[in-house]
């Protein structure tokens, strides 16, 4: 999903101009970022939740040289899909698989 996609959805579902829809999309993204920064969590019912998780200090291998490299501790944002999103995604995947099989059979 991109900012342009959000802008297009907002513009098509309301009578906003493209510039106003773009500002609204940017404000929504900024509000979500701020919520994650302040609370370490953001959730949307029937979609899922974003949570901040700390990553420990570790060592990794440089794939080019094979030497060990120290990786600093940090944080990452994880997403956990809601049960209803999982069901919808599974149904969509099954539908796409059937469609691909049908087109392969016809071709």
N, C-alpha and C positions, 0 to 999 in steps of 0.2 A: 504494500500500500504506500502511496506517495502523497505528498502534499497536494499535488495537482489532482490526484484521484479524489481526495477529500473535498477540494475546491469544487470539482465538477459535480459531486454528489450533492453538496450544499446548494450549489447554483441551480441544479435541476429540480431539487425538492422544494425550493423556495423561489421567491421572485427577486432574489438579490442579484446585483451586478457581479461580474467576475472578480472585480477588485475587492468588493465587500466580502464575497465568499472566500477569497484568498486570505484576507485579514482574519476572518473568523476561523478558518482552518489553522492559521498560524497561532492564533490565541488559544485554540483548543490544545494544540501540541505543547505550547508553553505551559498551560495549566497542568497538563499531565506530567510534564517534566518537573514542575515545581512541587507537585504532590509527592512524586517519587523522592525528590531531594529532601523534603521536609519530614515525611513519614516513613520513608523506606518501602512504601507499598502503594499500589494503585490498582483498583479493581473495577471492572465493569460487569454488572450482572448479565448473565447469559452470554458472556464473551470469555472472560478469564481475568487473571490477576498478574500484575508485574510486581516482583519483589527484588530487593537488593540483597545480594549475598556477597560476603567477603571471600576473597580467594587468598589462600595462604602463600607464603614465600616458597619457591620451589626451584629446582634446577631442570633445565630442558636441554635437548640436543639441537644444535644448529644443523638443519638438514643438508646444507651445502658443504660444510667442513666436518661435521660430525663431532665437533667439540662441545663440551658442556658450557651452558650459559646460565647465569643466575637470573631468575625472573622475580621481580619485586612483588610483594603482597599488594592486593588491590581490591576492587569490587566489580561486580558484574550485575546486570539486571536479567533476571530469569522470568519467563512467562509460563504460566500454567493455565491451560485451557479449561473452561467450564465443562461440565458433563454435557450440556446441551450443544456446545460447540463441537465437542468430540463426536457426538452422534451425527450432527449435520455434516461434518467433514468426512466421516466414514461413509455416509450415504452418497456424498458427492464423489468420493473416490470409487465406490462401486459403480456408480452411473458412468463415470469416465472410462472405467475398465470395460464395461459392457459396450459402450460406444466405440472404443478402439477395436474391440474384438469384432464387432459388426462391420466396421469399415475395412478391417483386414480380410474378412471373409468375402466381402463384396468385391475387393480389389484384386 
